[in-house]
Each structure stands twice: as structure tokens, then as C-alpha cells.
């Protein structure tokens, strides 16, 4: 696993979440100036090369 230093990560794929809790949308401004919205939080499965 590469450590990018982020404390939280984002995914558009709800099927990868082990659990997911919807929240009121929270705007998040990206480095490119665009805004995206967090719509929930939860725990995700980690997919690694070679299935390990």
C-alpha cells in the first residue's frame, strides 16, 4: 500500500464499502478548484495487486 499521507479517502463506488452511512452533502474543494460533495462515510475494502 502506498501511503499518500491522506487521512481520508474518497470513492464513487458504493459497492466497495463494507458499511455506508449517508450524510447531508458536504462540499469539498479539490486542488484543481472544482467542488465535489461527500454524501456519506464508511469502511471500504482494500483491493491490492495480486489479490494480497
mmCIF file of the N, C-alpha and C atoms, coordinates in Angstrom:
data_MODEL
# 
_entry.id   MODEL 
# 
loop_
_atom_site.group_PDB 
_atom_site.id 
_atom_site.type_symbol 
_atom_site.label_atom_id 
_atom_site.label_alt_id 
_atom_site.label_comp_id 
_atom_site.label_asym_id 
_atom_site.label_entity_id 
_atom_site.label_seq_id 
_atom_site.pdbx_PDB_ins_code 
_atom_site.Cartn_x 
_atom_site.Cartn_y 
_atom_site.Cartn_z 
_atom_site.occupancy 
_atom_site.B_iso_or_equiv 
_atom_site.pdbx_formal_charge 
_atom_site.auth_seq_id 
_atom_site.auth_comp_id 
_atom_site.auth_asym_id 
_atom_site.auth_atom_id 
_atom_site.pdbx_PDB_model_num 
ATOM 1   N N  . UNK A 1 1  ? 0.858   -1.176  0.000  1.00 0.00 ? 1  UNK A N  1 
ATOM 2   C CA . UNK A 1 1  ? 0.000   0.000   0.000  1.00 0.00 ? 1  UNK A CA 1 
ATOM 3   C C  . UNK A 1 1  ? 0.895   1.227   0.000  1.00 0.00 ? 1  UNK A C  1 
ATOM 4   N N  . UNK A 1 2  ? 0.589   2.162   -0.851 1.00 0.00 ? 2  UNK A N  1 
ATOM 5   C CA . UNK A 1 2  ? 1.326   3.419   -0.899 1.00 0.00 ? 2  UNK A CA 1 
ATOM 6   C C  . UNK A 1 2  ? 0.668   4.388   0.063  1.00 0.00 ? 2  UNK A C  1 
ATOM 7   N N  . UNK A 1 3  ? 1.463   5.010   0.925  1.00 0.00 ? 3  UNK A N  1 
ATOM 8   C CA . UNK A 1 3  ? 0.936   5.985   1.881  1.00 0.00 ? 3  UNK A CA 1 
ATOM 9   C C  . UNK A 1 3  ? 1.016   7.362   1.251  1.00 0.00 ? 3  UNK A C  1 
ATOM 10  N N  . UNK A 1 4  ? -0.134  7.907   0.891  1.00 0.00 ? 4  UNK A N  1 
ATOM 11  C CA . UNK A 1 4  ? -0.164  9.233   0.270  1.00 0.00 ? 4  UNK A CA 1 
ATOM 12  C C  . UNK A 1 4  ? -0.281  10.340  1.315  1.00 0.00 ? 4  UNK A C  1 
ATOM 13  N N  . UNK A 1 5  ? -0.368  9.986   2.583  1.00 0.00 ? 5  UNK A N  1 
ATOM 14  C CA . UNK A 1 5  ? -0.452  10.980  3.644  1.00 0.00 ? 5  UNK A CA 1 
ATOM 15  C C  . UNK A 1 5  ? -1.853  11.486  3.913  1.00 0.00 ? 5  UNK A C  1 
ATOM 16  N N  . UNK A 1 6  ? -2.820  11.033  3.145  1.00 0.00 ? 6  UNK A N  1 
ATOM 17  C CA . UNK A 1 6  ? -4.202  11.482  3.350  1.00 0.00 ? 6  UNK A CA 1 
ATOM 18  C C  . UNK A 1 6  ? -4.803  10.778  4.566  1.00 0.00 ? 6  UNK A C  1 
ATOM 19  N N  . UNK A 1 7  ? -5.601  11.512  5.315  1.00 0.00 ? 7  UNK A N  1 
ATOM 20  C CA . UNK A 1 7  ? -6.269  10.913  6.474  1.00 0.00 ? 7  UNK A CA 1 
ATOM 21  C C  . UNK A 1 7  ? -7.620  10.326  6.101  1.00 0.00 ? 7  UNK A C  1 
ATOM 22  N N  . UNK A 1 8  ? -8.154  10.754  4.961  1.00 0.00 ? 8  UNK A N  1 
ATOM 23  C CA . UNK A 1 8  ? -9.423  10.222  4.477  1.00 0.00 ? 8  UNK A CA 1 
ATOM 24  C C  . UNK A 1 8  ? -9.339  10.079  2.968  1.00 0.00 ? 8  UNK A C  1 
ATOM 25  N N  . UNK A 1 9  ? -10.072 9.110   2.437  1.00 0.00 ? 9  UNK A N  1 
ATOM 26  C CA . UNK A 1 9  ? -10.062 8.843   1.008  1.00 0.00 ? 9  UNK A CA 1 
ATOM 27  C C  . UNK A 1 9  ? -11.494 8.846   0.493  1.00 0.00 ? 9  UNK A C  1 
ATOM 28  N N  . UNK A 1 10 ? -11.637 8.975   -0.831 1.00 0.00 ? 10 UNK A N  1 
ATOM 29  C CA . UNK A 1 10 ? -12.953 9.081   -1.451 1.00 0.00 ? 10 UNK A CA 1 
ATOM 30  C C  . UNK A 1 10 ? -13.127 7.989   -2.489 1.00 0.00 ? 10 UNK A C  1 
ATOM 31  N N  . UNK A 1 11 ? -14.355 7.543   -2.669 1.00 0.00 ? 11 UNK A N  1 
ATOM 32  C CA . UNK A 1 11 ? -14.659 6.568   -3.708 1.00 0.00 ? 11 UNK A CA 1 
ATOM 33  C C  . UNK A 1 11 ? -16.078 6.783   -4.210 1.00 0.00 ? 11 UNK A C  1 
ATOM 34  N N  . UNK A 1 12 ? -16.263 6.758   -5.536 1.00 0.00 ? 12 UNK A N  1 
ATOM 35  C CA . UNK A 1 12 ? -17.611 6.848   -6.090 1.00 0.00 ? 12 UNK A CA 1 
ATOM 36  C C  . UNK A 1 12 ? -18.314 5.487   -6.123 1.00 0.00 ? 12 UNK A C  1 
ATOM 37  N N  . UNK A 1 13 ? -17.632 4.434   -5.721 1.00 0.00 ? 13 UNK A N  1 
ATOM 38  C CA . UNK A 1 13 ? -18.167 3.076   -5.824 1.00 0.00 ? 13 UNK A CA 1 
ATOM 39  C C  . UNK A 1 13 ? -18.720 2.591   -4.488 1.00 0.00 ? 13 UNK A C  1 
ATOM 40  N N  . UNK A 1 14 ? -20.024 2.743   -4.312 1.00 0.00 ? 14 UNK A N  1 
ATOM 41  C CA . UNK A 1 14 ? -20.658 2.319   -3.053 1.00 0.00 ? 14 UNK A CA 1 
ATOM 42  C C  . UNK A 1 14 ? -20.526 0.819   -2.823 1.00 0.00 ? 14 UNK A C  1 
ATOM 43  N N  . UNK A 1 15 ? -20.394 0.038   -3.900 1.00 0.00 ? 15 UNK A N  1 
ATOM 44  C CA . UNK A 1 15 ? -20.297 -1.414  -3.736 1.00 0.00 ? 15 UNK A CA 1 
ATOM 45  C C  . UNK A 1 15 ? -18.992 -1.835  -3.047 1.00 0.00 ? 15 UNK A C  1 
ATOM 46  N N  . UNK A 1 16 ? -17.997 -0.949  -3.000 1.00 0.00 ? 16 UNK A N  1 
ATOM 47  C CA . UNK A 1 16 ? -16.740 -1.275  -2.327 1.00 0.00 ? 16 UNK A CA 1 
ATOM 48  C C  . UNK A 1 16 ? -16.796 -1.043  -0.822 1.00 0.00 ? 16 UNK A C  1 
ATOM 49  N N  . UNK A 1 17 ? -17.870 -0.435  -0.334 1.00 0.00 ? 17 UNK A N  1 
ATOM 50  C CA . UNK A 1 17 ? -17.985 -0.156  1.090  1.00 0.00 ? 17 UNK A CA 1 
ATOM 51  C C  . UNK A 1 17 ? -18.508 -1.374  1.843  1.00 0.00 ? 17 UNK A C  1 
ATOM 52  N N  . UNK A 1 18 ? -17.892 -1.652  2.975  1.00 0.00 ? 18 UNK A N  1 
ATOM 53  C CA . UNK A 1 18 ? -18.367 -2.710  3.861  1.00 0.00 ? 18 UNK A CA 1 
ATOM 54  C C  . UNK A 1 18 ? -19.622 -2.211  4.576  1.00 0.00 ? 18 UNK A C  1 
ATOM 55  N N  . UNK A 1 19 ? -19.593 -0.938  4.928  1.00 0.00 ? 19 UNK A N  1 
ATOM 56  C CA . UNK A 1 19 ? -20.765 -0.272  5.502  1.00 0.00 ? 19 UNK A CA 1 
ATOM 57  C C  . UNK A 1 19 ? -20.756 1.162   4.993  1.00 0.00 ? 19 UNK A C  1 
ATOM 58  N N  . UNK A 1 20 ? -21.896 1.783   4.945  1.00 0.00 ? 20 UNK A N  1 
ATOM 59  C CA . UNK A 1 20 ? -22.004 3.136   4.395  1.00 0.00 ? 20 UNK A CA 1 
ATOM 60  C C  . UNK A 1 20 ? -23.141 3.853   5.106  1.00 0.00 ? 20 UNK A C  1 
ATOM 61  N N  . UNK A 1 21 ? -22.857 5.051   5.594  1.00 0.00 ? 21 UNK A N  1 
ATOM 62  C CA . UNK A 1 21 ? -23.858 5.877   6.258  1.00 0.00 ? 21 UNK A CA 1 
ATOM 63  C C  . UNK A 1 21 ? -24.029 7.160   5.462  1.00 0.00 ? 21 UNK A C  1 
ATOM 64  N N  . UNK A 1 22 ? -25.235 7.415   4.991  1.00 0.00 ? 22 UNK A N  1 
ATOM 65  C CA . UNK A 1 22 ? -25.490 8.648   4.249  1.00 0.00 ? 22 UNK A CA 1 
ATOM 66  C C  . UNK A 1 22 ? -25.454 9.846   5.182  1.00 0.00 ? 22 UNK A C  1 
ATOM 67  N N  . UNK A 1 23 ? -24.966 10.969  4.643  1.00 0.00 ? 23 UNK A N  1 
ATOM 68  C CA . UNK A 1 23 ? -24.924 12.236  5.375  1.00 0.00 ? 23 UNK A CA 1 
ATOM 69  C C  . UNK A 1 23 ? -25.457 13.330  4.465  1.00 0.00 ? 23 UNK A C  1 
ATOM 70  N N  . UNK A 1 24 ? -25.800 14.476  5.024  1.00 0.00 ? 24 UNK A N  1 
ATOM 71  C CA . UNK A 1 24 ? -26.135 15.626  4.192  1.00 0.00 ? 24 UNK A CA 1 
ATOM 72  C C  . UNK A 1 24 ? -24.884 15.987  3.402  1.00 0.00 ? 24 UNK A C  1 
ATOM 73  N N  . UNK A 1 25 ? -25.018 16.306  2.103  1.00 0.00 ? 25 UNK A N  1 
ATOM 74  C CA . UNK A 1 25 ? -23.845 16.589  1.279  1.00 0.00 ? 25 UNK A CA 1 
ATOM 75  C C  . UNK A 1 25 ? -22.959 17.688  1.872  1.00 0.00 ? 25 UNK A C  1 
ATOM 76  N N  . UNK A 1 26 ? -21.651 17.409  1.877  1.00 0.00 ? 26 UNK A N  1 
ATOM 77  C CA . UNK A 1 26 ? -20.654 18.358  2.365  1.00 0.00 ? 26 UNK A CA 1 
ATOM 78  C C  . UNK A 1 26 ? -19.750 18.717  1.191  1.00 0.00 ? 26 UNK A C  1 
ATOM 79  N N  . UNK A 1 27 ? -19.652 20.011  0.827  1.00 0.00 ? 27 UNK A N  1 
ATOM 80  C CA . UNK A 1 27 ? -18.788 20.386  -0.295 1.00 0.00 ? 27 UNK A CA 1 
ATOM 81  C C  . UNK A 1 27 ? -17.310 20.225  0.063  1.00 0.00 ? 27 UNK A C  1 
ATOM 82  N N  . UNK A 1 28 ? -16.549 19.703  -0.899 1.00 0.00 ? 28 UNK A N  1 
ATOM 83  C CA . UNK A 1 28 ? -15.109 19.520  -0.735 1.00 0.00 ? 28 UNK A CA 1 
ATOM 84  C C  . UNK A 1 28 ? -14.443 20.118  -1.965 1.00 0.00 ? 28 UNK A C  1 
ATOM 85  N N  . UNK A 1 29 ? -13.548 21.062  -1.756 1.00 0.00 ? 29 UNK A N  1 
ATOM 86  C CA . UNK A 1 29 ? -12.864 21.713  -2.867 1.00 0.00 ? 29 UNK A CA 1 
ATOM 87  C C  . UNK A 1 29 ? -11.572 20.962  -3.172 1.00 0.00 ? 29 UNK A C  1 
ATOM 88  N N  . UNK A 1 30 ? -11.417 20.548  -4.420 1.00 0.00 ? 30 UNK A N  1 
ATOM 89  C CA . UNK A 1 30 ? -10.236 19.802  -4.848 1.00 0.00 ? 30 UNK A CA 1 
ATOM 90  C C  . UNK A 1 30 ? -9.095  20.763  -5.194 1.00 0.00 ? 30 UNK A C  1 
ATOM 91  N N  . UNK A 1 31 ? -7.902  20.208  -5.365 1.00 0.00 ? 31 UNK A N  1 
ATOM 92  C CA . UNK A 1 31 ? -6.724  21.016  -5.690 1.00 0.00 ? 31 UNK A CA 1 
ATOM 93  C C  . UNK A 1 31 ? -6.890  21.759  -7.014 1.00 0.00 ? 31 UNK A C  1 
ATOM 94  N N  . UNK A 1 32 ? -7.696  21.219  -7.929 1.00 0.00 ? 32 UNK A N  1 
ATOM 95  C CA . UNK A 1 32 ? -7.905  21.871  -9.222 1.00 0.00 ? 32 UNK A CA 1 
ATOM 96  C C  . UNK A 1 32 ? -8.991  22.942  -9.170 1.00 0.00 ? 32 UNK A C  1 
ATOM 97  N N  . UNK A 1 33 ? -9.519  23.215  -7.978 1.00 0.00 ? 33 UNK A N  1 
ATOM 98  C CA . UNK A 1 33 ? -10.533 24.254  -7.811 1.00 0.00 ? 33 UNK A CA 1 
ATOM 99  C C  . UNK A 1 33 ? -11.965 23.769  -7.975 1.00 0.00 ? 33 UNK A C  1 
ATOM 100 N N  . UNK A 1 34 ? -12.152 22.544  -8.432 1.00 0.00 ? 34 UNK A N  1 
ATOM 101 C CA . UNK A 1 34 ? -13.506 22.012  -8.602 1.00 0.00 ? 34 UNK A CA 1 
ATOM 102 C C  . UNK A 1 34 ? -14.060 21.546  -7.263 1.00 0.00 ? 34 UNK A C  1 
ATOM 103 N N  . UNK A 1 35 ? -15.381 21.558  -7.157 1.00 0.00 ? 35 UNK A N  1 
ATOM 104 C CA . UNK A 1 35 ? -16.047 21.135  -5.929 1.00 0.00 ? 35 UNK A CA 1 
ATOM 105 C C  . UNK A 1 35 ? -16.726 19.793  -6.144 1.00 0.00 ? 35 UNK A C  1 
ATOM 106 N N  . UNK A 1 36 ? -16.524 18.891  -5.190 1.00 0.00 ? 36 UNK A N  1 
ATOM 107 C CA . UNK A 1 36 ? -17.255 17.625  -5.173 1.00 0.00 ? 36 UNK A CA 1 
ATOM 108 C C  . UNK A 1 36 ? -17.944 17.543  -3.822 1.00 0.00 ? 36 UNK A C  1 
ATOM 109 N N  . UNK A 1 37 ? -18.815 16.590  -3.658 1.00 0.00 ? 37 UNK A N  1 
ATOM 110 C CA . UNK A 1 37 ? -19.596 16.513  -2.427 1.00 0.00 ? 37 UNK A CA 1 
ATOM 111 C C  . UNK A 1 37 ? -19.472 15.143  -1.779 1.00 0.00 ? 37 UNK A C  1 
ATOM 112 N N  . UNK A 1 38 ? -19.186 15.143  -0.497 1.00 0.00 ? 38 UNK A N  1 
ATOM 113 C CA . UNK A 1 38 ? -19.231 13.906  0.283  1.00 0.00 ? 38 UNK A CA 1 
ATOM 114 C C  . UNK A 1 38 ? -20.696 13.665  0.621  1.00 0.00 ? 38 UNK A C  1 
ATOM 115 N N  . UNK A 1 39 ? -21.182 12.466  0.350  1.00 0.00 ? 39 UNK A N  1 
ATOM 116 C CA . UNK A 1 39 ? -22.585 12.138  0.610  1.00 0.00 ? 39 UNK A CA 1 
ATOM 117 C C  . UNK A 1 39 ? -22.736 11.027  1.643  1.00 0.00 ? 39 UNK A C  1 
ATOM 118 N N  . UNK A 1 40 ? -21.600 10.560  2.177  1.00 0.00 ? 40 UNK A N  1 
ATOM 119 C CA . UNK A 1 40 ? -21.650 9.517   3.187  1.00 0.00 ? 40 UNK A CA 1 
ATOM 120 C C  . UNK A 1 40 ? -20.259 9.149   3.645  1.00 0.00 ? 40 UNK A C  1 
ATOM 121 N N  . UNK A 1 41 ? -20.208 8.217   4.586  1.00 0.00 ? 41 UNK A N  1 
ATOM 122 C CA . UNK A 1 41 ? -18.914 7.726   5.067  1.00 0.00 ? 41 UNK A CA 1 
ATOM 123 C C  . UNK A 1 41 ? -19.061 6.283   5.499  1.00 0.00 ? 41 UNK A C  1 
ATOM 124 N N  . UNK A 1 42 ? -17.939 5.595   5.582  1.00 0.00 ? 42 UNK A N  1 
ATOM 125 C CA . UNK A 1 42 ? -17.965 4.199   5.994  1.00 0.00 ? 42 UNK A CA 1 
ATOM 126 C C  . UNK A 1 42 ? -16.605 3.566   5.842  1.00 0.00 ? 42 UNK A C  1 
ATOM 127 N N  . UNK A 1 43 ? -16.571 2.257   5.942  1.00 0.00 ? 43 UNK A N  1 
ATOM 128 C CA . UNK A 1 43 ? -15.338 1.487   5.797  1.00 0.00 ? 43 UNK A CA 1 
ATOM 129 C C  . UNK A 1 43 ? -15.342 0.827   4.425  1.00 0.00 ? 43 UNK A C  1 
ATOM 130 N N  . UNK A 1 44 ? -14.157 0.766   3.804  1.00 0.00 ? 44 UNK A N  1 
ATOM 131 C CA . UNK A 1 44 ? -14.038 0.180   2.473  1.00 0.00 ? 44 UNK A CA 1 
ATOM 132 C C  . UNK A 1 44 ? -13.131 -1.031  2.474  1.00 0.00 ? 44 UNK A C  1 
ATOM 133 N N  . UNK A 1 45 ? -13.356 -1.898  1.505  1.00 0.00 ? 45 UNK A N  1 
ATOM 134 C CA . UNK A 1 45 ? -12.438 -2.995  1.231  1.00 0.00 ? 45 UNK A CA 1 
ATOM 135 C C  . UNK A 1 45 ? -11.225 -2.398  0.515  1.00 0.00 ? 45 UNK A C  1 
ATOM 136 N N  . UNK A 1 46 ? -10.049 -2.915  0.801  1.00 0.00 ? 46 UNK A N  1 
ATOM 137 C CA . UNK A 1 46 ? -8.842  -2.500  0.082  1.00 0.00 ? 46 UNK A CA 1 
ATOM 138 C C  . UNK A 1 46 ? -8.525  -3.567  -0.959 1.00 0.00 ? 46 UNK A C  1 
ATOM 139 N N  . UNK A 1 47 ? -8.354  -3.146  -2.205 1.00 0.00 ? 47 UNK A N  1 
ATOM 140 C CA . UNK A 1 47 ? -8.010  -4.063  -3.281 1.00 0.00 ? 47 UNK A CA 1 
ATOM 141 C C  . UNK A 1 47 ? -6.540  -3.862  -3.619 1.00 0.00 ? 47 UNK A C  1 
ATOM 142 N N  . UNK A 1 48 ? -5.757  -4.921  -3.510 1.00 0.00 ? 48 UNK A N  1 
ATOM 143 C CA . UNK A 1 48 ? -4.324  -4.845  -3.731 1.00 0.00 ? 48 UNK A CA 1 
ATOM 144 C C  . UNK A 1 48 ? -3.932  -5.681  -4.940 1.00 0.00 ? 48 UNK A C  1 
ATOM 145 N N  . UNK A 1 49 ? -2.829  -5.291  -5.620 1.00 0.00 ? 49 UNK A N  1 
ATOM 146 C CA . UNK A 1 49 ? -2.351  -6.107  -6.742 1.00 0.00 ? 49 UNK A CA 1 
ATOM 147 C C  . UNK A 1 49 ? -2.069  -7.534  -6.277 1.00 0.00 ? 49 UNK A C  1 
ATOM 148 N N  . UNK A 1 50 ? -2.270  -8.473  -7.140 1.00 0.00 ? 50 UNK A N  1 
ATOM 149 C CA . UNK A 1 50 ? -2.011  -9.886  -6.864 1.00 0.00 ? 50 UNK A CA 1 
ATOM 150 C C  . UNK A 1 50 ? -2.958  -10.460 -5.821 1.00 0.00 ? 50 UNK A C  1 
ATOM 151 N N  . UNK A 1 51 ? -4.012  -9.725  -5.440 1.00 0.00 ? 51 UNK A N  1 
ATOM 152 C CA . UNK A 1 51 ? -5.010  -10.235 -4.518 1.00 0.00 ? 51 UNK A CA 1 
ATOM 153 C C  . UNK A 1 51 ? -4.551  -10.387 -3.086 1.00 0.00 ? 51 UNK A C  1 
ATOM 154 N N  . UNK A 1 52 ? -3.437  -9.764  -2.730 1.00 0.00 ? 52 UNK A N  1 
ATOM 155 C CA . UNK A 1 52 ? -2.902  -9.891  -1.363 1.00 0.00 ? 52 UNK A CA 1 
ATOM 156 C C  . UNK A 1 52 ? -3.246  -8.691  -0.523 1.00 0.00 ? 52 UNK A C  1 
# 
